[in-house]
Amino acid sequence: MDNNLNLEQLRMLSLSLSKSVENLRKRSVVQAIISSLNSGLRIKILRGFRGVGKTTAMLHSFAHNSTKAVYFSADSPAIKNHGVYNSGRDAITQGYLLLFIDEIHTYPNWRAEIKALHDENPNLKIVASGSAPLALVPERREELICLHPMNFSEYITIKTGETIVAKEEWLDKDKSIAFIASNPILEGEFYTYTKVGGFPLSIGLEENKSLEAIYYSIKKSIREDAVFFLKLSKEKIFAMENLIIFLATSKPGELSITSLSSTLRVSKTVVYEIIDALERMEIIRIIRPFARGNALVRSEPKLLFFHPNMRFAVCQQLGIEPDKGAIREELAVFGFSERGWNVNTIKGEKKSPDYILGKGEKHLVVEVGGENKSRKQLKGFDSSLVITDYQLMALLLVSKSSKIC
């Protein structure tokens, strides 16, 4: 490796890049990163899907600490040539004890080199980010910070500067309607949010271009991350891409592994392998039944996209409109999860409710539907409700979209 790194030039680039984002509104994760630096483990791993705003969040966090920090991207030719360890060591020698290292997943031996820096320098703190959740599974000395697509509240804040957060209004239809009515901007922005607004790149970018960018992020994750980190064969990558198309064109419901195996022309073992990989890549969610033991093992899961923007993106490439029911369910499950609920399907009658939510000792049975949805499928269930579109809006107005995991 080259032993010459121009640290002054690296600092100049760091400051120039942070200057380029100073007029962009900050995602809530920035404060989470800054606060976490004062406690806990000294290595922070910022993980999230491509396009959710990790680099901007890193630069905002660096700007807050710029006098004592260095920012660099691990995929920079200069860093690849000099090495992450050597670059970090040079910065430490000059008195910088806070390193922001972006795109860390692109550097082959990143974990060993970061560990060495950490172990050799007791006062050093490192924030490393990457777009490959498969590669960024935290170890014991690392604290994970998750960056998900934006919720509706964060989208409104990033786009307009307004802060609109709902508490528990989503649990009541009339309270939800009253809350939305008191904030007229919400109804007009909700469809755009549903289609592209989970991704910060949609702010100021044409809708079709935003959907193309989201689609190519999915494609890149499959063709690069799944190949590099999981060593999946061409057959499995092809099956994975076909599964995404199948999911995007299907109504929500339990999927038979046997029928998927037949449709994709691969073994059931491969089906399990690729849906597990897609879940770990934060492209899909696997919603498992509320059951234990043999009942859980025998049950079929429900598959949804991690965020409905992904369904819209794939459907645009196919030239079709996505199923409205699937979009509603993906919005709802995203909202439930962001509010800290565990989400499961319910086994039982053919027309069972959509989901059962759990948080501590609380349980809530929900049916996701439009304004004409009845409570018929909730008959016999205590603590249950139908989630209408107005309640969906309130549900997604969460105060914080990202958290220390």
C-alpha positions in Angstrom: 0.0 0.0 0.0 1.1 3.6 -0.6 2.5 5.2 2.5 1.6 8.7 1.4 -1.8 10.1 2.3 -2.3 13.9 2.1 -4.3 14.4 5.3 -4.8 18.1 4.6 -6.3 17.3 1.3 -8.5 14.7 2.9 -9.7 17.2 5.5 -10.4 19.7 2.8 -12.5 17.2 0.9 -14.3 16.3 4.2 -15.2 20.0 4.8 -16.2 20.6 1.2 -18.5 17.6 1.2 -20.1 18.6 4.5 -20.6 22.1 3.1 -22.5 20.7 0.2 -25.2 19.2 2.4 -25.5 22.0 5.0 -28.7 23.4 3.5 -30.3 20.0 3.5 -32.6 19.3 6.4 -31.4 16.6 8.8 -32.9 13.2 9.3 -33.6 12.3 12.9 -30.8 9.7 12.8 -28.2 12.5 12.8 -29.1 13.4 16.4 -29.1 9.7 17.3 -25.5 9.4 16.0 -24.4 12.6 17.7 -26.0 11.5 21.0 -24.5 8.0 20.8 -21.0 9.3 20.6 -21.2 10.3 24.3 -22.0 6.8 25.6 -22.0 3.1 24.7 -19.6 1.3 22.5 -16.9 3.2 20.6 -17.7 1.7 17.2 -21.0 2.8 15.7 -22.3 1.0 12.6 -24.8 3.0 10.5 -26.7 0.5 8.3 -29.5 1.0 5.8 -30.7 0.2 2.3 -29.2 2.2 -0.7 -30.7 5.7 -1.1 -32.1 6.2 2.4 -29.7 9.0 3.2 -26.7 7.4 5.0 -24.0 9.6 3.4 -25.9 12.8 4.0 -26.4 11.8 7.7 -22.7 10.9 8.0 -21.7 14.3 6.6 -24.2 16.2 8.9 -22.8 14.3 11.9 -19.2 15.0 10.8 -20.1 18.8 10.4 -21.3 18.8 14.0 -17.9 17.5 15.1 -15.7 18.8 12.3 -12.9 20.4 14.4 -12.0 17.0 15.9 -13.1 14.6 13.2 -12.1 13.2 9.7 -14.6 11.9 7.2 -13.6 9.7 4.2 -15.3 7.1 2.0 -13.8 3.6 2.0 -14.5 3.3 -1.7 -12.2 6.3 -2.5 -9.3 5.2 -4.7 -6.9 7.1 -2.4 -8.3 5.2 0.7 -8.3 1.9 -1.1 -4.7 2.5 -2.0 -3.5 3.6 1.4 -5.8 1.4 3.4 -8.5 2.2 6.1 -6.1 1.3 8.9 -3.3 3.5 7.6 -5.7 6.4 6.9 -7.2 6.2 10.4 -3.7 5.9 12.0 -2.5 9.0 10.1 -5.6 11.0 11.3 -5.1 9.9 14.9 -1.4 10.9 14.7 -2.6 14.4 13.8 -4.9 14.5 16.8 -8.3 13.5 15.2 -10.0 10.9 17.5 -13.3 10.7 15.7 -13.5 8.9 12.3 -16.5 8.9 10.0 -15.9 6.1 7.4 -18.5 5.9 4.7 -19.2 2.9 2.3 -17.3 0.6 4.6 -18.9 -2.5 3.1 -16.9 -1.9 -0.1 -13.5 -2.4 1.7 -12.6 -6.1 1.9 -10.9 -6.3 5.3 -12.8 -3.4 7.0 -13.6 -5.2 10.2 -10.1 -6.3 11.1 -8.7 -2.8 10.3 -11.3 -1.0 12.3 -10.9 -3.4 15.2 -7.1 -2.7 15.2 -7.7 1.1 15.3 -10.2 0.6 18.1 -8.0 -1.6 20.2 -4.8 0.5 19.8 -6.5 3.8 20.5 -8.7 3.8 23.7 -10.0 7.4 23.1 -10.9 6.8 19.4 -14.5 6.7 18.2 -15.5 5.4 14.8 -18.8 5.8 12.9 -18.9 3.5 9.9 -21.7 3.2 7.4 -22.6 0.9 4.6 -25.4 0.0 2.2 -25.2 -3.8 2.5 -27.0 -5.0 5.6 -25.8 -8.5 4.8 -22.2 -7.4 5.6 -23.0 -5.1 8.5 -24.1 -7.5 11.2 -22.7 -6.0 14.4 -20.2 -7.8 16.6 -19.8 -7.4 20.4 -17.8 -4.2 20.3 -20.1 -2.5 17.8 -23.3 -0.5 18.3 -25.8 -0.7 15.4 -27.8 2.3 14.2 -30.5 1.5 11.7 -31.6 3.9 9.0 -34.8 2.9 7.4 -36.8 4.7 4.7 -38.5 7.9 6.0 -41.8 7.7 7.7 -44.5 10.2 6.7 -43.6 12.7 9.5 -39.9 12.7 8.5 -40.8 13.1 4.8 -43.0 16.2 5.6 -40.1 17.6 7.7 -37.4 17.0 5.1 -39.6 18.4 2.3 -41.3 21.4 4.0 -39.5 22.0 7.3 -42.8 21.5 9.2 -42.8 19.0 12.1 -46.1 17.1 12.3 -46.1 14.1 14.7 -49.2 12.1 15.7 -49.3 10.3 19.0 -52.0 7.6 19.3 -54.6 9.2 17.1 -54.2 6.3 14.7 -56.1 4.0 17.1 -59.4 5.9 16.5 -60.9 6.8 13.1 -62.6 10.0 14.2 -59.4 11.3 16.0 -57.4 10.5 13.0 -59.7 12.4 10.7 -59.7 15.4 13.1 -55.9 15.3 13.2 -55.5 15.2 9.4 -58.1 18.0 9.0 -56.1 20.2 11.4 -53.0 19.7 9.2 -54.2 20.2 5.6 -50.8 19.6 4.1 -50.9 15.9 5.0 -53.6 14.7 2.7 -52.1 16.4 -0.3 -48.7 14.9 0.3 -49.7 11.4 1.3 -49.9 9.8 -2.2 -46.5 11.2 -3.1 -45.1 9.8 0.1 -46.7 6.4 -0.6 -45.1 6.3 -4.0 -41.6 7.7 -3.5 -41.4 9.6 -0.3 -39.6 7.0 1.9 -36.4 7.9 0.1 -34.8 11.4 0.5 -33.7 11.3 -3.1 -37.3 11.9 -4.0 -37.2 15.5 -2.7 -36.7 17.7 -5.7 -36.3 14.7 -8.1 -39.0 13.9 -10.8 -41.2 11.0 -9.6 -40.3 8.7 -12.5 -36.6 9.3 -11.9 -37.0 8.6 -8.2 -38.7 5.3 -9.0 -36.0 4.4 -11.4 -33.3 5.1 -8.8 -35.1 3.0 -6.2 -35.5 0.1 -8.7 -31.8 0.2 -9.6 -30.9 0.2 -5.9 -32.9 -3.0 -5.6 -31.3 -4.5 -8.7 -27.8 -3.5 -7.5 -28.4 -5.0 -4.0 -29.4 -8.3 -5.6 -26.7 -8.5 -8.3 -23.8 -7.2 -6.2 -24.5 -7.8 -2.5 -26.1 -11.2 -2.8 -23.4 -12.3 -5.2 -20.4 -10.9 -3.2 -21.5 -11.5 0.4 -23.6 -14.7 0.0 -21.9 -16.1 -3.0 -25.2 -16.9 -4.6 -25.2 -18.7 -8.0 -26.6 -17.2 -11.2 -29.6 -19.5 -10.8 -30.4 -18.2 -7.4 -29.9 -14.6 -8.4 -32.3 -15.2 -11.4 -34.8 -16.8 -9.0 -34.4 -13.9 -6.6 -35.2 -11.3 -9.3 -38.2 -13.4 -10.4 -39.5 -13.6 -6.8 -39.4 -9.7 -6.7 -41.4 -9.5 -9.9 -43.9 -12.2 -8.6 -44.3 -10.3 -5.3 -44.7 -6.9 -7.0 -47.5 -8.3 -9.2 -49.4 -10.3 -6.4 -52.0 -9.4 -3.9 -51.0 -9.7 -0.3 -51.5 -13.0 1.3 -49.8 -16.1 2.6 -47.4 -17.6 0.0 -47.0 -21.3 -0.4 -43.3 -22.3 -0.5 -44.3 -25.3 -2.6 -46.1 -23.1 -5.2 -43.2 -20.6 -5.2 -40.8 -23.4 -5.8 -42.8 -24.5 -8.8 -43.3 -21.0 -10.1 -39.6 -20.1 -9.8 -38.4 -23.6 -10.9 -36.1 -24.0 -8.0 -36.1 -26.3 -4.9 -37.9 -25.3 -1.7 -34.5 -25.1 0.0 -33.5 -22.4 -2.5 -36.8 -20.5 -2.0 -36.1 -20.4 1.8 -32.6 -19.2 1.1 -33.5 -16.4 -1.2 -36.4 -15.0 0.8 -34.1 -15.1 3.9 -31.5 -13.1 1.9 -34.0 -10.6 0.7 -35.3 -10.0 4.2 -31.7 -9.5 5.5 -31.1 -7.1 2.6 -34.2 -5.0 3.8 -36.0 -5.4 0.5 -38.8 -7.6 1.8 -40.4 -8.4 5.1 -41.3 -12.0 6.2 -44.4 -11.8 8.4 -44.7 -15.0 10.3 -47.9 -16.4 11.9 -48.7 -15.9 15.6 -48.0 -19.5 16.6 -45.5 -21.6 18.4 -43.8 -25.0 18.0 -45.1 -27.3 15.2 -47.9 -24.8 14.2 -45.3 -22.1 13.5 -43.0 -24.5 11.6 -45.8 -25.7 9.4 -47.2 -22.3 8.7 -46.7 -20.3 5.6 -45.3 -16.7 5.9 -46.7 -13.6 4.3 -44.2 -11.6 2.1 -44.3 -7.9 1.7 -41.9 -5.2 0.5 -40.0 -3.5 3.3 -41.6 -0.2 2.1 -44.3 0.3 -0.6 -42.0 2.6 -2.6 -40.1 -0.6 -3.7 -43.3 -2.1 -5.0 -44.1 1.0 -7.0 -40.5 1.0 -8.4 -40.7 -2.6 -9.6 -44.2 -2.1 -11.0 -43.1 1.0 -13.0 -40.4 -1.1 -14.7 -43.1 -3.7 -15.5 -45.5 -1.0 -16.8 -48.3 -2.0 -14.4 -50.2 -0.4 -11.4 -49.5 -2.0 -8.0 -52.3 -3.6 -6.0 -53.8 -1.0 -3.7 -54.4 -3.5 -0.9 -50.8 -4.5 -1.0 -49.7 -0.9 -0.8 -52.0 -0.3 2.2 -50.6 -3.4 4.0 -47.0 -2.4 3.4 -47.6 1.1 4.7 -49.4 -0.3 7.8 -46.7 -2.9 8.6 -44.0 -0.3 8.1 -45.8 2.1 10.5 -46.5 -0.6 13.1 -42.8 -1.6 13.1 -41.6 2.0 13.3 -43.8 2.4 16.4 -42.2 -0.6 18.0 -44.9 -3.2 17.5 -44.1 -6.8 16.6 -46.3 -7.9 13.7 -47.6 -11.4 12.9 -50.3 -12.9 10.8 -53.2 -14.8 12.4 -53.8 -18.5 11.7 -57.4 -19.7 11.9 -60.4 -19.2 9.7 -60.0 -18.5 6.0 -61.1 -14.9 6.6 -59.0 -14.2 9.6 -57.9 -10.6 10.3 -54.8 -9.3 8.7 -52.4 -9.0 11.7 -52.0 -9.3 15.4 -49.7 -6.7 16.9 -47.7 -7.2 20.1 -45.8 -4.8 22.4 -44.9 -6.1 25.8 -48.1 -7.3 27.3 -50.3 -5.5 24.8 -51.9 -7.2 21.9 -54.1 -5.7 19.1 -55.8 -7.4 16.2 -56.1 -5.2 13.1 -57.7 -5.4 9.7 -56.1 -3.0 7.0 -58.6 -1.7 4.5 -60.3 1.2 2.8 -63.2 3.3 4.0 -65.7 0.5 3.1 -64.0 -2.2 5.1 -66.3 -3.8 7.7 -65.5 -5.3 11.1 -66.8 -8.7 10.0 -63.4 -10.3 10.1 -62.8 -9.0 13.6 -65.8 -10.7 15.1 -64.8 -12.6 18.2 -61.5 -10.7 18.7 -61.1 -8.4 21.7 -58.9 -5.3 21.3 -59.3 -5.0 17.5 -59.8 -2.3 14.9 -60.0 -1.6 11.2 -57.2 0.7 9.9 -58.6 3.2 7.4 -56.5 5.5 5.1 -56.8 8.4 7.5 -55.6 6.2 10.3 -52.7 5.1 8.1 -51.7 8.7 7.7 -51.7 9.2 11.5 -49.9 5.9 12.0 -47.0 6.9 9.8 -46.5 10.3 11.5 -43.9 8.8 13.8 -41.5 11.1 15.8 -38.4 9.0 15.0 -37.9 6.8 12.0 -34.5 5.4 13.0 -33.2 4.1 16.2 -30.2 2.5 18.0 -31.0 -1.1 17.4 
